[in-house]
Amino acid sequence: MKNPFSKKNNCTQCDAKFSNHEDLVAHVRHEHHKTIVKCQKCGREFIHEKDRLHHARKEHEEEMRERSNRKSYPDEYNTQSRVDRFRARFHDKL
């Protein structure tokens, strides 16, 4: 059986233990006046930036993979087309 008071839900600044993540975040915000970081995709709140990054990599991995996929934007990574667009702004009319 899963322990409801696991180390993941323990306050690192005092001895408080919580059964879920949301109660821990509320405790830290209220008792320790810490800044809480939010996931921009789903709105879940985290105490540490490293936890938010871990969440984003794990939960939103597919979307992040699509964003970084060069095949999604073939024209932006084609060097010759970028050069041609740049050169089109200049002409040799004297």
FIMAR-607955 format. One record per atom (N, C-alpha, C, O): residue in one letter; atom name; x negated, y, z. Coordinates in Angstrom, 3 decimals. Example, Ala and Ser with C-alpha at 12.3 -4.5 7.8 and 13.67 -1.06 7.14 Angstrom:
2
lumse zavex A; martor N; xx -13.190; yy -5.690; zz 7.800;
lumse zavex A; martor CA; xx -12.300; yy -4.500; zz 7.800;
lumse zavex A; martor C; xx -13.200; yy -3.300; zz 7.800;
lumse zavex A; martor O; xx -14.236; yy -3.319; zz 8.465;
lumse zavex S; martor N; xx -12.850; yy -2.250; zz 7.080;
lumse zavex S; martor CA; xx -13.670; yy -1.060; zz 7.140;
lumse zavex S; martor C; xx -12.900; yy 0.030; zz 7.870;
lumse zavex S; martor O; xx -13.409; yy 1.138; zz 8.039;
END
This chain:
94
lumse zavex M; martor N; xx -0.840; yy -1.185; zz 0.000;
lumse zavex M; martor CA; xx 0.000; yy 0.000; zz 0.000;
lumse zavex M; martor C; xx -0.879; yy 1.240; zz 0.000;
lumse zavex M; martor O; xx -1.907; yy 1.280; zz 0.676;
lumse zavex K; martor N; xx -0.480; yy 2.236; zz -0.746;
lumse zavex K; martor CA; xx -1.257; yy 3.467; zz -0.864;
lumse zavex K; martor C; xx -1.148; yy 4.293; zz 0.412;
lumse zavex K; martor O; xx -0.055; yy 4.483; zz 0.944;
lumse zavex N; martor N; xx -2.264; yy 4.772; zz 0.892;
lumse zavex N; martor CA; xx -2.303; yy 5.592; zz 2.091;
lumse zavex N; martor C; xx -1.808; yy 7.003; zz 1.763;
lumse zavex N; martor O; xx -2.419; yy 7.678; zz 0.935;
lumse zavex P; martor N; xx -0.713; yy 7.473; zz 2.390;
lumse zavex P; martor CA; xx -0.203; yy 8.810; zz 2.068;
lumse zavex P; martor C; xx -1.139; yy 9.929; zz 2.526;
lumse zavex P; martor O; xx -1.037; yy 11.054; zz 2.037;
lumse zavex F; martor N; xx -2.036; yy 9.640; zz 3.446;
lumse zavex F; martor CA; xx -2.975; yy 10.644; zz 3.922;
lumse zavex F; martor C; xx -4.375; yy 10.343; zz 3.406;
lumse zavex F; martor O; xx -5.321; yy 10.205; zz 4.182;
lumse zavex S; martor N; xx -4.491; yy 10.244; zz 2.105;
lumse zavex S; martor CA; xx -5.781; yy 9.930; zz 1.503;
lumse zavex S; martor C; xx -6.700; yy 11.141; zz 1.565;
lumse zavex S; martor O; xx -6.249; yy 12.252; zz 1.844;
lumse zavex K; martor N; xx -7.970; yy 10.935; zz 1.309;
lumse zavex K; martor CA; xx -8.947; yy 12.018; zz 1.340;
lumse zavex K; martor C; xx -8.644; yy 13.111; zz 0.322;
lumse zavex K; martor O; xx -9.044; yy 14.260; zz 0.506;
lumse zavex K; martor N; xx -7.936; yy 12.756; zz -0.754;
lumse zavex K; martor CA; xx -7.609; yy 13.741; zz -1.776;
lumse zavex K; martor C; xx -6.716; yy 14.845; zz -1.238;
lumse zavex K; martor O; xx -6.704; yy 15.945; zz -1.791;
lumse zavex N; martor N; xx -5.972; yy 14.582; zz -0.179;
lumse zavex N; martor CA; xx -5.039; yy 15.560; zz 0.370;
lumse zavex N; martor C; xx -5.455; yy 16.081; zz 1.737;
lumse zavex N; martor O; xx -4.611; yy 16.512; zz 2.522;
lumse zavex N; martor N; xx -6.740; yy 16.043; zz 2.021;
lumse zavex N; martor CA; xx -7.264; yy 16.582; zz 3.267;
lumse zavex N; martor C; xx -7.812; yy 17.979; zz 3.019;
lumse zavex N; martor O; xx -8.450; yy 18.231; zz 1.996;
lumse zavex C; martor N; xx -7.561; yy 18.887; zz 3.956;
lumse zavex C; martor CA; xx -8.105; yy 20.236; zz 3.853;
lumse zavex C; martor C; xx -9.594; yy 20.188; zz 4.156;
lumse zavex C; martor O; xx -10.012; yy 19.586; zz 5.145;
lumse zavex T; martor N; xx -10.389; yy 20.818; zz 3.313;
lumse zavex T; martor CA; xx -11.846; yy 20.813; zz 3.512;
lumse zavex T; martor C; xx -12.293; yy 21.863; zz 4.523;
lumse zavex T; martor O; xx -13.456; yy 21.869; zz 4.927;
lumse zavex Q; martor N; xx -11.388; yy 22.751; zz 4.937;
lumse zavex Q; martor CA; xx -11.754; yy 23.829; zz 5.851;
lumse zavex Q; martor C; xx -11.289; yy 23.590; zz 7.285;
lumse zavex Q; martor O; xx -11.782; yy 24.226; zz 8.217;
lumse zavex C; martor N; xx -10.346; yy 22.680; zz 7.459;
lumse zavex C; martor CA; xx -9.896; yy 22.323; zz 8.809;
lumse zavex C; martor C; xx -9.535; yy 20.832; zz 8.797;
lumse zavex C; martor O; xx -9.763; yy 20.153; zz 7.796;
lumse zavex D; martor N; xx -8.994; yy 20.333; zz 9.864;
lumse zavex D; martor CA; xx -8.704; yy 18.896; zz 9.967;
lumse zavex D; martor C; xx -7.298; yy 18.521; zz 9.491;
lumse zavex D; martor O; xx -6.846; yy 17.403; zz 9.737;
lumse zavex A; martor N; xx -6.617; yy 19.416; zz 8.831;
lumse zavex A; martor CA; xx -5.246; yy 19.143; zz 8.400;
lumse zavex A; martor C; xx -5.225; yy 18.085; zz 7.297;
lumse zavex A; martor O; xx -6.092; yy 18.059; zz 6.424;
lumse zavex K; martor N; xx -4.217; yy 17.217; zz 7.356;
lumse zavex K; martor CA; xx -4.026; yy 16.170; zz 6.346;
lumse zavex K; martor C; xx -2.595; yy 16.253; zz 5.840;
lumse zavex K; martor O; xx -1.671; yy 16.558; zz 6.594;
lumse zavex F; martor N; xx -2.426; yy 15.976; zz 4.551;
lumse zavex F; martor CA; xx -1.118; yy 16.124; zz 3.931;
lumse zavex F; martor C; xx -0.786; yy 14.896; zz 3.105;
lumse zavex F; martor O; xx -1.673; yy 14.202; zz 2.606;
lumse zavex S; martor N; xx 0.518; yy 14.638; zz 2.968;
lumse zavex S; martor CA; xx 0.946; yy 13.466; zz 2.226;
lumse zavex S; martor C; xx 0.949; yy 13.699; zz 0.720;
lumse zavex S; martor O; xx 0.929; yy 12.739; zz -0.050;
lumse zavex N; martor N; xx 0.974; yy 14.975; zz 0.284;
lumse zavex N; martor CA; xx 0.929; yy 15.229; zz -1.152;
lumse zavex N; martor C; xx 0.128; yy 16.488; zz -1.466;
lumse zavex N; martor O; xx -0.150; yy 17.304; zz -0.587;
lumse zavex H; martor N; xx -0.229; yy 16.625; zz -2.719;
lumse zavex H; martor CA; xx -1.095; yy 17.710; zz -3.188;
lumse zavex H; martor C; xx -0.431; yy 19.076; zz -3.021;
lumse zavex H; martor O; xx -1.097; yy 20.041; zz -2.645;
lumse zavex E; martor N; xx 0.858; yy 19.171; zz -3.292;
lumse zavex E; martor CA; xx 1.560; yy 20.446; zz -3.218;
lumse zavex E; martor C; xx 1.549; yy 21.019; zz -1.800;
lumse zavex E; martor O; xx 1.409; yy 22.229; zz -1.621;
lumse zavex D; martor N; xx 1.695; yy 20.155; zz -0.793;
lumse zavex D; martor CA; xx 1.646; yy 20.619; zz 0.594;
lumse zavex D; martor C; xx 0.251; yy 21.125; zz 0.950;
lumse zavex D; martor O; xx 0.116; yy 22.105; zz 1.683;
lumse zavex L; martor N; xx -0.780; yy 20.469; zz 0.440;
lumse zavex L; martor CA; xx -2.150; yy 20.918; zz 0.676;
lumse zavex L; martor C; xx -2.378; yy 22.292; zz 0.062;
lumse zavex L; martor O; xx -2.975; yy 23.159; zz 0.702;
lumse zavex V; martor N; xx -1.916; yy 22.508; zz -1.164;
lumse zavex V; martor CA; xx -2.082; yy 23.809; zz -1.822;
lumse zavex V; martor C; xx -1.369; yy 24.903; zz -1.038;
lumse zavex V; martor O; xx -1.920; yy 25.986; zz -0.838;
lumse zavex A; martor N; xx -0.146; yy 24.623; zz -0.596;
lumse zavex A; martor CA; xx 0.600; yy 25.604; zz 0.192;
lumse zavex A; martor C; xx -0.122; yy 25.927; zz 1.499;
lumse zavex A; martor O; xx -0.173; yy 27.084; zz 1.914;
lumse zavex H; martor N; xx -0.677; yy 24.910; zz 2.142;
lumse zavex H; martor CA; xx -1.432; yy 25.112; zz 3.382;
lumse zavex H; martor C; xx -2.649; yy 26.000; zz 3.153;
lumse zavex H; martor O; xx -2.873; yy 26.949; zz 3.904;
lumse zavex V; martor N; xx -3.418; yy 25.706; zz 2.144;
lumse zavex V; martor CA; xx -4.642; yy 26.476; zz 1.876;
lumse zavex V; martor C; xx -4.292; yy 27.918; zz 1.543;
lumse zavex V; martor O; xx -4.958; yy 28.846; zz 2.002;
lumse zavex R; martor N; xx -3.246; yy 28.103; zz 0.747;
lumse zavex R; martor CA; xx -2.834; yy 29.466; zz 0.391;
lumse zavex R; martor C; xx -2.405; yy 30.244; zz 1.634;
lumse zavex R; martor O; xx -2.782; yy 31.404; zz 1.799;
lumse zavex H; martor N; xx -1.627; yy 29.617; zz 2.502;
lumse zavex H; martor CA; xx -1.070; yy 30.311; zz 3.658;
lumse zavex H; martor C; xx -2.078; yy 30.450; zz 4.801;
lumse zavex H; martor O; xx -2.218; yy 31.534; zz 5.367;
lumse zavex E; martor N; xx -2.766; yy 29.392; zz 5.139;
lumse zavex E; martor CA; xx -3.648; yy 29.402; zz 6.312;
lumse zavex E; martor C; xx -5.032; yy 29.980; zz 6.036;
lumse zavex E; martor O; xx -5.601; yy 30.659; zz 6.891;
lumse zavex H; martor N; xx -5.565; yy 29.722; zz 4.874;
lumse zavex H; martor CA; xx -6.943; yy 30.130; zz 4.601;
lumse zavex H; martor C; xx -7.020; yy 31.264; zz 3.584;
lumse zavex H; martor O; xx -8.112; yy 31.743; zz 3.276;
lumse zavex H; martor N; xx -5.895; yy 31.692; zz 3.067;
lumse zavex H; martor CA; xx -5.809; yy 32.808; zz 2.120;
lumse zavex H; martor C; xx -6.755; yy 32.639; zz 0.943;
lumse zavex H; martor O; xx -7.433; yy 33.579; zz 0.530;
lumse zavex K; martor N; xx -6.789; yy 31.443; zz 0.421;
lumse zavex K; martor CA; xx -7.661; yy 31.147; zz -0.715;
lumse zavex K; martor C; xx -6.930; yy 31.433; zz -2.018;
lumse zavex K; martor O; xx -5.708; yy 31.307; zz -2.101;
lumse zavex T; martor N; xx -7.689; yy 31.816; zz -3.027;
lumse zavex T; martor CA; xx -7.135; yy 31.997; zz -4.352;
lumse zavex T; martor C; xx -6.845; yy 30.627; zz -4.951;
lumse zavex T; martor O; xx -7.664; yy 29.713; zz -4.856;
lumse zavex I; martor N; xx -5.702; yy 30.493; zz -5.553;
lumse zavex I; martor CA; xx -5.276; yy 29.240; zz -6.151;
lumse zavex I; martor C; xx -5.378; yy 29.392; zz -7.668;
lumse zavex I; martor O; xx -4.928; yy 30.397; zz -8.220;
lumse zavex V; martor N; xx -5.963; yy 28.406; zz -8.345;
lumse zavex V; martor CA; xx -6.071; yy 28.446; zz -9.802;
lumse zavex V; martor C; xx -4.964; yy 27.583; zz -10.394;
lumse zavex V; martor O; xx -4.633; yy 26.526; zz -9.856;
lumse zavex K; martor N; xx -4.392; yy 28.047; zz -11.513;
lumse zavex K; martor CA; xx -3.270; yy 27.365; zz -12.147;
lumse zavex K; martor C; xx -3.671; yy 26.811; zz -13.497;
lumse zavex K; martor O; xx -4.469; yy 27.414; zz -14.216;
lumse zavex C; martor N; xx -3.119; yy 25.669; zz -13.837;
lumse zavex C; martor CA; xx -3.273; yy 25.110; zz -15.172;
lumse zavex C; martor C; xx -2.382; yy 25.927; zz -16.097;
lumse zavex C; martor O; xx -1.193; yy 26.097; zz -15.827;
lumse zavex Q; martor N; xx -2.949; yy 26.431; zz -17.178;
lumse zavex Q; martor CA; xx -2.185; yy 27.269; zz -18.093;
lumse zavex Q; martor C; xx -1.198; yy 26.466; zz -18.925;
lumse zavex Q; martor O; xx -0.252; yy 27.033; zz -19.471;
lumse zavex K; martor N; xx -1.396; yy 25.173; zz -19.033;
lumse zavex K; martor CA; xx -0.509; yy 24.331; zz -19.835;
lumse zavex K; martor C; xx 0.732; yy 23.895; zz -19.072;
lumse zavex K; martor O; xx 1.841; yy 23.968; zz -19.602;
lumse zavex C; martor N; xx 0.561; yy 23.442; zz -17.835;
lumse zavex C; martor CA; xx 1.696; yy 22.882; zz -17.111;
lumse zavex C; martor C; xx 2.038; yy 23.634; zz -15.824;
lumse zavex C; martor O; xx 3.080; yy 23.375; zz -15.222;
lumse zavex G; martor N; xx 1.182; yy 24.554; zz -15.396;
lumse zavex G; martor CA; xx 1.466; yy 25.353; zz -14.212;
lumse zavex G; martor C; xx 1.089; yy 24.708; zz -12.888;
lumse zavex G; martor O; xx 1.335; yy 25.294; zz -11.834;
lumse zavex R; martor N; xx 0.502; yy 23.527; zz -12.914;
lumse zavex R; martor CA; xx 0.102; yy 22.877; zz -11.664;
lumse zavex R; martor C; xx -1.004; yy 23.698; zz -11.007;
lumse zavex R; martor O; xx -1.865; yy 24.248; zz -11.694;
lumse zavex E; martor N; xx -0.979; yy 23.780; zz -9.690;
lumse zavex E; martor CA; xx -1.919; yy 24.613; zz -8.953;
lumse zavex E; martor C; xx -3.019; yy 23.773; zz -8.315;
lumse zavex E; martor O; xx -2.800; yy 22.635; zz -7.899;
lumse zavex F; martor N; xx -4.220; yy 24.374; zz -8.252;
lumse zavex F; martor CA; xx -5.378; yy 23.689; zz -7.683;
lumse zavex F; martor C; xx -6.151; yy 24.637; zz -6.787;
lumse zavex F; martor O; xx -6.119; yy 25.854; zz -6.975;
lumse zavex I; martor N; xx -6.841; yy 24.074; zz -5.818;
lumse zavex I; martor CA; xx -7.623; yy 24.874; zz -4.887;
lumse zavex I; martor C; xx -8.971; yy 25.227; zz -5.498;
lumse zavex I; martor O; xx -9.473; yy 26.333; zz -5.297;
lumse zavex H; martor N; xx -9.556; yy 24.303; zz -6.236;
lumse zavex H; martor CA; xx -10.874; yy 24.506; zz -6.825;
lumse zavex H; martor C; xx -10.789; yy 24.460; zz -8.347;
lumse zavex H; martor O; xx -9.993; yy 23.708; zz -8.910;
lumse zavex E; martor N; xx -11.605; yy 25.261; zz -9.000;
lumse zavex E; martor CA; xx -11.661; yy 25.291; zz -10.464;
lumse zavex E; martor C; xx -12.080; yy 23.931; zz -11.021;
lumse zavex E; martor O; xx -11.592; yy 23.511; zz -12.070;
lumse zavex K; martor N; xx -12.976; yy 23.249; zz -10.327;
lumse zavex K; martor CA; xx -13.435; yy 21.936; zz -10.811;
lumse zavex K; martor C; xx -12.287; yy 20.936; zz -10.854;
lumse zavex K; martor O; xx -12.257; yy 20.068; zz -11.726;
lumse zavex D; martor N; xx -11.340; yy 21.047; zz -9.923;
lumse zavex D; martor CA; xx -10.177; yy 20.161; zz -9.932;
lumse zavex D; martor C; xx -9.258; yy 20.485; zz -11.106;
lumse zavex D; martor O; xx -8.690; yy 19.580; zz -11.718;
lumse zavex R; martor N; xx -9.107; yy 21.776; zz -11.424;
lumse zavex R; martor CA; xx -8.283; yy 22.165; zz -12.561;
lumse zavex R; martor C; xx -8.889; yy 21.666; zz -13.864;
lumse zavex R; martor O; xx -8.175; yy 21.189; zz -14.746;
lumse zavex L; martor N; xx -10.212; yy 21.778; zz -13.983;
lumse zavex L; martor CA; xx -10.890; yy 21.299; zz -15.186;
lumse zavex L; martor C; xx -10.735; yy 19.786; zz -15.343;
lumse zavex L; martor O; xx -10.489; yy 19.287; zz -16.442;
lumse zavex H; martor N; xx -10.882; yy 19.072; zz -14.244;
lumse zavex H; martor CA; xx -10.713; yy 17.615; zz -14.284;
lumse zavex H; martor C; xx -9.283; yy 17.271; zz -14.723;
lumse zavex H; martor O; xx -9.083; yy 16.390; zz -15.559;
lumse zavex H; martor N; xx -8.308; yy 17.958; zz -14.163;
lumse zavex H; martor CA; xx -6.905; yy 17.755; zz -14.533;
lumse zavex H; martor C; xx -6.695; yy 18.023; zz -16.022;
lumse zavex H; martor O; xx -6.049; yy 17.234; zz -16.712;
lumse zavex A; martor N; xx -7.242; yy 19.137; zz -16.515;
lumse zavex A; martor CA; xx -7.054; yy 19.510; zz -17.924;
lumse zavex A; martor C; xx -7.669; yy 18.465; zz -18.844;
lumse zavex A; martor O; xx -7.076; yy 18.105; zz -19.861;
lumse zavex R; martor N; xx -8.839; yy 17.983; zz -18.498;
lumse zavex R; martor CA; xx -9.480; yy 16.955; zz -19.327;
lumse zavex R; martor C; xx -8.681; yy 15.659; zz -19.326;
lumse zavex R; martor O; xx -8.554; yy 15.000; zz -20.358;
lumse zavex K; martor N; xx -8.150; yy 15.301; zz -18.181;
lumse zavex K; martor CA; xx -7.445; yy 14.024; zz -18.059;
lumse zavex K; martor C; xx -6.016; yy 14.097; zz -18.601;
lumse zavex K; martor O; xx -5.603; yy 13.228; zz -19.369;
lumse zavex E; martor N; xx -5.268; yy 15.110; zz -18.215;
lumse zavex E; martor CA; xx -3.851; yy 15.194; zz -18.557;
lumse zavex E; martor C; xx -3.591; yy 15.804; zz -19.937;
lumse zavex E; martor O; xx -2.636; yy 15.426; zz -20.616;
lumse zavex H; martor N; xx -4.432; yy 16.735; zz -20.342;
lumse zavex H; martor CA; xx -4.203; yy 17.439; zz -21.602;
lumse zavex H; martor C; xx -5.300; yy 17.115; zz -22.620;
lumse zavex H; martor O; xx -5.599; yy 17.930; zz -23.492;
lumse zavex E; martor N; xx -5.890; yy 15.945; zz -22.509;
lumse zavex E; martor CA; xx -7.030; yy 15.540; zz -23.336;
lumse zavex E; martor C; xx -6.693; yy 15.542; zz -24.823;
lumse zavex E; martor O; xx -7.487; yy 16.018; zz -25.635;
lumse zavex E; martor N; xx -5.540; yy 15.024; zz -25.185;
lumse zavex E; martor CA; xx -5.170; yy 14.936; zz -26.604;
lumse zavex E; martor C; xx -5.073; yy 16.327; zz -27.228;
lumse zavex E; martor O; xx -5.567; yy 16.550; zz -28.334;
lumse zavex E; martor N; xx -4.449; yy 17.244; zz -26.531;
lumse zavex E; martor CA; xx -4.310; yy 18.606; zz -27.051;
lumse zavex E; martor C; xx -5.672; yy 19.296; zz -27.167;
lumse zavex E; martor O; xx -5.929; yy 20.007; zz -28.139;
lumse zavex M; martor N; xx -6.540; yy 19.086; zz -26.179;
lumse zavex M; martor CA; xx -7.871; yy 19.685; zz -26.237;
lumse zavex M; martor C; xx -8.671; yy 19.095; zz -27.391;
lumse zavex M; martor O; xx -9.445; yy 19.800; zz -28.038;
lumse zavex R; martor N; xx -8.486; yy 17.804; zz -27.650;
lumse zavex R; martor CA; xx -9.199; yy 17.155; zz -28.743;
lumse zavex R; martor C; xx -8.745; yy 17.741; zz -30.078;
lumse zavex R; martor O; xx -9.563; yy 17.960; zz -30.972;
lumse zavex E; martor N; xx -7.459; yy 17.992; zz -30.214;
lumse zavex E; martor CA; xx -6.936; yy 18.578; zz -31.449;
lumse zavex E; martor C; xx -7.458; yy 19.986; zz -31.661;
lumse zavex E; martor O; xx -7.739; yy 20.373; zz -32.795;
lumse zavex R; martor N; xx -7.591; yy 20.754; zz -30.601;
lumse zavex R; martor CA; xx -8.095; yy 22.127; zz -30.718;
lumse zavex R; martor C; xx -9.528; yy 22.156; zz -31.198;
lumse zavex R; martor O; xx -9.907; yy 23.049; zz -31.956;
lumse zavex S; martor N; xx -10.325; yy 21.205; zz -30.776;
lumse zavex S; martor CA; xx -11.737; yy 21.217; zz -31.127;
lumse zavex S; martor C; xx -12.026; yy 20.453; zz -32.415;
lumse zavex S; martor O; xx -13.184; yy 20.333; zz -32.817;
lumse zavex N; martor N; xx -10.999; yy 19.943; zz -33.057;
lumse zavex N; martor CA; xx -11.185; yy 19.148; zz -34.254;
lumse zavex N; martor C; xx -11.392; yy 20.043; zz -35.469;
lumse zavex N; martor O; xx -10.496; yy 20.803; zz -35.835;
lumse zavex R; martor N; xx -12.534; yy 19.965; zz -36.085;
lumse zavex R; martor CA; xx -12.844; yy 20.806; zz -37.237;
lumse zavex R; martor C; xx -11.955; yy 20.507; zz -38.434;
lumse zavex R; martor O; xx -11.722; yy 21.379; zz -39.271;
lumse zavex K; martor N; xx -11.466; yy 19.293; zz -38.519;
lumse zavex K; martor CA; xx -10.616; yy 18.927; zz -39.649;
lumse zavex K; martor C; xx -9.300; yy 19.694; zz -39.631;
lumse zavex K; martor O; xx -8.641; yy 19.812; zz -40.664;
lumse zavex S; martor N; xx -8.915; yy 20.208; zz -38.485;
lumse zavex S; martor CA; xx -7.680; yy 20.978; zz -38.395;
lumse zavex S; martor C; xx -7.803; yy 22.331; zz -39.085;
lumse zavex S; martor O; xx -6.801; yy 22.910; zz -39.505;
lumse zavex Y; martor N; xx -9.022; yy 22.833; zz -39.203;
lumse zavex Y; martor CA; xx -9.268; yy 24.147; zz -39.795;
lumse zavex Y; martor C; xx -10.373; yy 24.040; zz -40.834;
lumse zavex Y; martor O; xx -11.456; yy 24.584; zz -40.620;
lumse zavex P; martor N; xx -10.141; yy 23.361; zz -41.948;
lumse zavex P; martor CA; xx -11.221; yy 23.090; zz -42.903;
lumse zavex P; martor C; xx -11.803; yy 24.353; zz -43.533;
lumse zavex P; martor O; xx -13.005; yy 24.399; zz -43.797;
lumse zavex D; martor N; xx -10.998; yy 25.365; zz -43.777;
lumse zavex D; martor CA; xx -11.511; yy 26.576; zz -44.425;
lumse zavex D; martor C; xx -12.444; yy 27.373; zz -43.517;
lumse zavex D; martor O; xx -13.383; yy 28.007; zz -43.997;
lumse zavex E; martor N; xx -12.194; yy 27.343; zz -42.220;
lumse zavex E; martor CA; xx -13.021; yy 28.113; zz -41.302;
lumse zavex E; martor C; xx -14.439; yy 27.562; zz -41.189;
lumse zavex E; martor O; xx -15.374; yy 28.303; zz -40.885;
lumse zavex Y; martor N; xx -14.599; yy 26.272; zz -41.430;
lumse zavex Y; martor CA; xx -15.919; yy 25.664; zz -41.268;
lumse zavex Y; martor C; xx -16.631; yy 25.436; zz -42.596;
lumse zavex Y; martor O; xx -17.753; yy 24.931; zz -42.614;
lumse zavex N; martor N; xx -16.001; yy 25.796; zz -43.692;
lumse zavex N; martor CA; xx -16.620; yy 25.662; zz -44.996;
lumse zavex N; martor C; xx -17.493; yy 26.894; zz -45.228;
lumse zavex N; martor O; xx -16.970; yy 27.991; zz -45.422;
lumse zavex T; martor N; xx -18.793; yy 26.730; zz -45.212;
lumse zavex T; martor CA; xx -19.726; yy 27.850; zz -45.297;
lumse zavex T; martor C; xx -19.582; yy 28.613; zz -46.611;
lumse zavex T; martor O; xx -19.605; yy 29.844; zz -46.609;
lumse zavex Q; martor N; xx -19.438; yy 27.917; zz -47.716;
lumse zavex Q; martor CA; xx -19.356; yy 28.594; zz -49.005;
lumse zavex Q; martor C; xx -18.110; yy 29.482; zz -49.097;
lumse zavex Q; martor O; xx -18.183; yy 30.588; zz -49.633;
lumse zavex S; martor N; xx -16.994; yy 29.023; zz -48.592;
lumse zavex S; martor CA; xx -15.788; yy 29.853; zz -48.657;
lumse zavex S; martor C; xx -15.947; yy 31.096; zz -47.789;
lumse zavex S; martor O; xx -15.435; yy 32.158; zz -48.142;
lumse zavex R; martor N; xx -16.641; yy 30.986; zz -46.669;
lumse zavex R; martor CA; xx -16.903; yy 32.162; zz -45.828;
lumse zavex R; martor C; xx -17.794; yy 33.152; zz -46.549;
lumse zavex R; martor O; xx -17.564; yy 34.360; zz -46.478;
lumse zavex V; martor N; xx -18.808; yy 32.657; zz -47.241;
lumse zavex V; martor CA; xx -19.711; yy 33.528; zz -47.994;
lumse zavex V; martor C; xx -18.948; yy 34.210; zz -49.126;
lumse zavex V; martor O; xx -19.122; yy 35.408; zz -49.353;
lumse zavex D; martor N; xx -18.112; yy 33.470; zz -49.832;
lumse zavex D; martor CA; xx -17.333; yy 34.041; zz -50.930;
lumse zavex D; martor C; xx -16.391; yy 35.130; zz -50.439;
lumse zavex D; martor O; xx -16.258; yy 36.165; zz -51.094;
lumse zavex R; martor N; xx -15.741; yy 34.924; zz -49.316;
lumse zavex R; martor CA; xx -14.850; yy 35.963; zz -48.768;
lumse zavex R; martor C; xx -15.652; yy 37.209; zz -48.395;
lumse zavex R; martor O; xx -15.205; yy 38.331; zz -48.634;
lumse zavex F; martor N; xx -16.811; yy 37.016; zz -47.821;
lumse zavex F; martor CA; xx -17.659; yy 38.148; zz -47.444;
lumse zavex F; martor C; xx -18.115; yy 38.922; zz -48.681;
lumse zavex F; martor O; xx -18.061; yy 40.151; zz -48.702;
lumse zavex R; martor N; xx -18.558; yy 38.208; zz -49.700;
lumse zavex R; martor CA; xx -19.060; yy 38.842; zz -50.927;
lumse zavex R; martor C; xx -17.961; yy 39.540; zz -51.707;
lumse zavex R; martor O; xx -18.236; yy 40.483; zz -52.450;
lumse zavex A; martor N; xx -16.724; yy 39.096; zz -51.554;
lumse zavex A; martor CA; xx -15.603; yy 39.693; zz -52.276;
lumse zavex A; martor C; xx -15.377; yy 41.146; zz -51.849;
lumse zavex A; martor O; xx -14.794; yy 41.931; zz -52.596;
lumse zavex R; martor N; xx -15.835; yy 41.497; zz -50.658;
lumse zavex R; martor CA; xx -15.666; yy 42.865; zz -50.178;
lumse zavex R; martor C; xx -16.636; yy 43.835; zz -50.840;
lumse zavex R; martor O; xx -16.466; yy 45.050; zz -50.737;
lumse zavex F; martor N; xx -17.632; yy 43.318; zz -51.505;
lumse zavex F; martor CA; xx -18.656; yy 44.152; zz -52.138;
lumse zavex F; martor C; xx -18.624; yy 43.923; zz -53.652;
lumse zavex F; martor O; xx -18.372; yy 42.805; zz -54.102;
lumse zavex H; martor N; xx -18.875; yy 44.960; zz -54.432;
lumse zavex H; martor CA; xx -18.963; yy 44.789; zz -55.874;
lumse zavex H; martor C; xx -20.050; yy 45.705; zz -56.419;
lumse zavex H; martor O; xx -20.496; yy 46.625; zz -55.735;
lumse zavex D; martor N; xx -20.467; yy 45.455; zz -57.629;
lumse zavex D; martor CA; xx -21.609; yy 46.157; zz -58.214;
lumse zavex D; martor C; xx -21.199; yy 47.321; zz -59.114;
lumse zavex D; martor O; xx -21.952; yy 47.694; zz -60.015;
lumse zavex K; martor N; xx -20.049; yy 47.885; zz -58.892;
lumse zavex K; martor CA; xx -19.630; yy 49.021; zz -59.730;
lumse zavex K; martor C; xx -20.440; yy 50.249; zz -59.337;
lumse zavex K; martor O; xx -20.464; yy 50.662; zz -58.177;
lumse zavex L; martor N; xx -21.116; yy 50.830; zz -60.357;
lumse zavex L; martor CA; xx -21.914; yy 52.021; zz -60.100;
lumse zavex L; martor C; xx -21.338; yy 53.235; zz -60.744;
lumse zavex L; martor O; xx -21.897; yy 54.324; zz -60.620;
END
